[in-house]
Amino acid sequence: MKLFDKLYKRNIPVCLISVFCDWYSKLCSYVQWNGVLSEPFKVSQGVRQGGVLSPFLFNIYIDDLITLLESTGFGCYVAYEFIGVIVYADDILLLSASVSGLQNMLDICHIYGVSNCVTFNHNKSVCMIIGPNRNKPTADMFLGSLKLEWVTCFKYLGIVFNSACKISIDTSSIRRKFYASCNGILAYCKSADEFIRLSLIKSFCLPLLCYCLGALELSSQQVKTLAVC
């Protein structure tokens, strides 16, 4: 497997790589439906779902793509620091100052995917323009032979971003999640003590409202609308 080759090139001890090889050569899964288990089937690709080491192994596997994108010179830079690709697990965000640069980055991702057995989901891949020229006609973008859709908003790690003169956050989706969660608790816990309901809202609803706020730049009006919640 390519994963073991990448581990070897990073000077991971051979004895540890041998343990990984033994684990993954015996990996199998079942499908459970209505309490009934299917026959086991062998899993020959990907990392172990839910495994503690899986995020680290995936990071090692995909790190070559980040290095490759940075080495080409395409993408955005801030104070000479490359920020052209943002990766969290298998969610990849490409940032480019031009459509030609973006297309080059997409080509690099496609070639890397073909050579490293990585399949990019075309149905979940979209393009969006930020800036004053966002409404002007734009060239088509392709991931391999498949054309990507230009959109005015997209979701990344649960946050909805809107196209504008500068990137903006859609706080209405955050508020909808919060109210839906609150209504669910209030509807199904009518007979519960008030302090119990308050504790449930604090544990399950408030995190939806505050999720990722420390990393987002919100306008004063957006802060007020969230404060109403």
C-alpha positions as CSV (number, residue, x, y, z in Angstrom):
1,M,0.0,0.0,0.0
2,K,1.1,3.5,-0.7
3,L,0.5,4.5,2.9
4,F,3.3,2.1,4.1
5,D,5.7,3.5,1.4
6,K,5.0,7.0,2.7
7,L,5.6,5.9,6.3
8,Y,8.9,4.3,5.3
9,K,10.0,7.5,3.5
10,R,9.4,9.4,6.7
11,N,11.7,7.1,8.6
12,I,9.0,5.5,10.7
13,P,10.5,2.4,12.4
14,V,10.2,-0.7,10.2
15,C,8.9,-2.7,13.1
16,L,6.0,-0.3,13.6
17,I,5.2,-0.3,9.9
18,S,5.1,-4.1,10.0
19,V,2.5,-3.8,12.8
20,F,0.4,-1.5,10.6
21,C,0.8,-3.9,7.6
22,D,-0.4,-6.8,9.8
23,W,-3.4,-4.8,11.0
24,Y,-4.5,-3.6,7.6
25,S,-4.0,-7.0,5.9
26,K,-6.6,-8.5,8.2
27,L,-9.1,-5.6,8.1
28,C,-12.7,-6.5,7.4
29,S,-16.1,-5.0,8.0
30,Y,-19.8,-6.0,8.4
31,V,-23.0,-4.2,7.5
32,Q,-25.7,-4.3,10.2
33,W,-29.3,-3.9,9.1
34,N,-32.3,-4.4,11.5
35,G,-30.1,-6.2,13.9
36,V,-28.7,-8.6,11.3
37,L,-25.1,-8.7,10.4
38,S,-23.9,-9.4,6.8
39,E,-21.1,-11.7,5.8
40,P,-17.7,-10.1,6.5
41,F,-15.9,-8.4,3.5
42,K,-12.3,-7.4,3.2
43,V,-11.4,-3.7,3.3
44,S,-8.4,-3.0,1.1
45,Q,-8.5,0.8,0.9
46,G,-8.6,3.7,3.4
47,V,-7.8,3.9,7.1
48,R,-9.7,2.3,10.0
49,Q,-13.0,4.1,10.6
50,G,-13.0,5.6,14.0
51,G,-9.4,4.5,14.8
52,V,-7.3,6.7,17.1
53,L,-4.4,6.6,14.7
54,S,-6.4,7.1,11.5
55,P,-6.3,10.9,11.5
56,F,-2.5,10.9,11.9
57,L,-2.1,8.2,9.1
58,F,-4.4,10.2,6.8
59,N,-2.5,13.4,7.5
60,I,0.8,11.7,6.5
61,Y,-0.8,10.3,3.4
62,I,-2.3,13.6,2.2
63,D,0.7,15.8,3.3
64,D,2.4,15.2,-0.1
65,L,-0.4,17.0,-1.8
66,I,-0.1,20.1,0.4
67,T,3.7,20.2,-0.2
68,L,3.1,19.7,-4.0
69,L,0.6,22.6,-4.2
70,E,2.9,24.9,-2.2
71,S,5.9,24.1,-4.4
72,T,4.1,25.2,-7.6
73,G,3.7,28.8,-6.6
74,F,-0.1,28.8,-7.3
75,G,-2.6,29.8,-4.6
76,C,-2.8,32.6,-2.1
77,Y,-0.1,34.0,0.2
78,V,-0.2,36.2,3.2
79,A,3.0,37.8,4.3
80,Y,4.9,35.3,2.1
81,E,3.2,32.4,3.9
82,F,1.3,29.9,1.7
83,I,-2.4,29.6,2.5
84,G,-3.5,28.3,-0.8
85,V,-4.8,25.0,0.6
86,I,-6.7,24.4,3.9
87,V,-7.2,20.8,4.9
88,Y,-9.2,19.3,7.7
89,A,-9.4,15.5,7.5
90,D,-10.7,14.9,4.0
91,D,-12.2,18.4,3.5
92,I,-9.9,20.4,1.2
93,L,-10.3,24.1,0.5
94,L,-8.3,25.7,-2.3
95,L,-7.6,29.5,-2.3
96,S,-6.4,31.2,-5.4
97,A,-6.2,34.9,-6.5
98,S,-7.0,34.0,-10.2
99,V,-9.1,31.4,-12.0
100,S,-6.1,30.2,-14.0
101,G,-4.2,29.6,-10.7
102,L,-7.3,27.7,-9.4
103,Q,-7.5,25.5,-12.5
104,N,-3.8,24.7,-12.1
105,M,-4.4,23.7,-8.5
106,L,-7.3,21.5,-9.5
107,D,-5.2,19.8,-12.2
108,I,-2.5,19.1,-9.5
109,C,-5.2,17.6,-7.2
110,H,-6.6,15.4,-10.0
111,I,-3.2,14.1,-11.0
112,Y,-2.3,13.5,-7.4
113,G,-5.5,11.6,-6.8
114,V,-5.0,9.4,-9.8
115,S,-1.5,8.4,-8.8
116,N,-2.3,8.0,-5.1
117,C,-5.7,6.3,-5.3
118,V,-7.6,9.3,-3.9
119,T,-11.0,10.0,-5.3
120,F,-12.3,13.5,-5.1
121,N,-16.1,13.7,-4.9
122,H,-17.2,15.8,-7.9
123,N,-20.7,16.2,-6.6
124,K,-19.4,17.9,-3.4
125,S,-16.8,20.1,-5.2
126,V,-17.8,23.6,-6.0
127,C,-16.2,27.0,-6.8
128,M,-17.0,30.4,-5.4
129,I,-15.7,33.9,-6.1
130,I,-15.0,36.5,-3.4
131,G,-14.6,40.1,-4.4
132,P,-16.1,43.0,-6.4
133,N,-16.0,40.9,-9.7
134,R,-18.0,38.0,-8.3
135,N,-20.9,38.6,-10.6
136,K,-19.0,38.8,-13.9
137,P,-18.9,35.8,-16.3
138,T,-16.3,33.3,-15.2
139,A,-14.4,30.6,-17.0
140,D,-15.4,27.0,-16.4
141,M,-13.4,25.0,-13.9
142,F,-12.6,21.3,-14.3
143,L,-11.6,18.6,-11.9
144,G,-10.2,16.1,-14.4
145,S,-12.8,15.9,-17.1
146,L,-15.7,17.0,-14.9
147,K,-16.9,20.6,-14.8
148,L,-17.4,22.2,-11.4
149,E,-20.4,24.4,-10.5
150,W,-19.9,28.1,-9.6
151,V,-22.0,28.8,-6.5
152,T,-22.8,31.8,-4.3
153,C,-22.5,29.9,-1.0
154,F,-20.9,26.7,0.2
155,K,-20.5,24.8,3.5
156,Y,-17.1,24.0,5.0
157,L,-16.8,22.2,8.3
158,G,-20.4,23.0,9.1
159,I,-20.2,26.7,8.5
160,V,-21.9,28.3,5.5
161,F,-19.9,30.9,3.6
162,N,-21.4,33.5,1.3
163,S,-20.0,35.2,-1.8
164,A,-19.6,39.0,-1.3
165,C,-17.0,41.7,-1.6
166,K,-15.2,39.9,1.2
167,I,-16.0,36.4,2.6
168,S,-19.0,36.5,4.9
169,I,-20.7,34.0,7.2
170,D,-24.3,33.0,7.0
171,T,-25.4,33.2,10.6
172,S,-29.0,32.3,9.8
173,S,-28.1,28.7,9.4
174,I,-26.4,28.7,12.8
175,R,-29.6,30.2,14.4
176,R,-31.8,27.7,12.7
177,K,-29.8,24.8,14.1
178,F,-29.9,26.3,17.5
179,Y,-33.6,26.9,17.5
180,A,-34.4,23.5,16.1
181,S,-32.3,21.8,18.8
182,C,-33.9,23.9,21.5
183,N,-37.4,23.2,20.2
184,G,-36.6,19.5,20.2
185,I,-35.6,19.5,23.9
186,L,-38.5,21.7,25.0
187,A,-41.0,19.5,23.1
188,Y,-39.8,16.1,24.4
189,C,-38.8,17.2,27.9
190,K,-42.0,19.1,28.9
191,S,-42.3,17.2,32.2
192,A,-38.6,17.5,33.1
193,D,-37.5,19.9,35.8
194,E,-36.6,23.4,34.5
195,F,-33.0,23.1,35.6
196,I,-32.7,19.8,33.7
197,R,-34.0,21.4,30.5
198,L,-31.7,24.3,31.0
199,S,-28.7,21.9,31.4
200,L,-29.7,20.1,28.2
201,I,-29.9,23.3,26.3
202,K,-26.5,24.4,27.6
203,S,-25.0,21.0,26.7
204,F,-26.6,20.3,23.3
205,C,-27.8,23.7,21.9
206,L,-25.3,26.3,23.0
207,P,-22.4,24.6,21.3
208,L,-24.3,24.8,18.0
209,L,-24.5,28.6,18.5
210,C,-20.9,29.1,19.5
211,Y,-19.3,26.6,17.2
212,C,-16.2,28.0,15.6
213,L,-17.0,31.6,16.5
214,G,-13.4,32.2,17.7
215,A,-12.2,31.7,14.2
216,L,-14.9,33.8,12.4
217,E,-15.0,37.5,11.7
218,L,-18.6,38.5,12.3
219,S,-20.1,42.0,11.8
220,S,-21.7,43.8,14.8
221,Q,-25.2,43.1,13.3
222,Q,-24.4,39.4,13.1
223,V,-23.2,39.3,16.7
224,K,-26.5,41.0,17.8
225,T,-28.6,38.4,15.9
226,L,-26.8,35.6,17.6
227,A,-27.1,37.4,21.0
228,V,-30.9,37.4,20.6
229,C,-30.7,33.6,20.6
